Amino acid sequence: MKFKKIFGCTFIAILTTGLLFGCGTPNDEQEPDPTEEPSEQMED
């Protein structure tokens, strides 16, 4: 009975940690260079 409680708590802790790290904002996104001119759009 005690094994089930320990296993359950460990399982919930792992899932919660994965959820927190999985929903974080990625830091590897680079913002566009402000000195770069925007591309011209073709008008129809």
C-alpha positions in Angstrom: 0.0 0.0 0.0 2.8 2.4 0.9 4.5 1.5 -2.4 1.5 2.8 -4.4 1.6 6.1 -2.6 5.3 6.6 -3.2 5.0 5.6 -6.9 2.0 7.8 -7.4 3.6 10.9 -5.8 6.8 10.3 -7.8 4.8 9.9 -11.0 2.9 13.1 -10.4 6.1 15.0 -9.6 7.7 13.8 -12.9 4.6 14.8 -14.9 4.4 18.2 -13.2 8.1 18.9 -13.8 7.7 17.9 -17.5 4.7 20.2 -17.8 6.5 23.2 -16.3 9.5 22.8 -18.5 7.5 21.9 -21.6 5.4 25.1 -21.4 8.3 27.4 -20.9 9.1 30.1 -23.5 12.0 29.1 -25.8 15.0 31.4 -25.5 16.5 30.5 -28.9 14.1 32.6 -30.9 15.9 35.6 -32.5 14.2 38.9 -33.1 14.4 40.2 -36.6 17.2 42.7 -37.3 15.8 46.2 -37.0 18.3 47.6 -39.5 17.0 45.2 -42.2 14.5 46.8 -44.6 11.1 45.0 -44.8 10.5 43.2 -48.1 8.2 44.9 -50.6 4.8 43.3 -51.0 3.4 43.0 -54.5 0.1 44.9 -54.9 -2.6 43.3 -57.0 
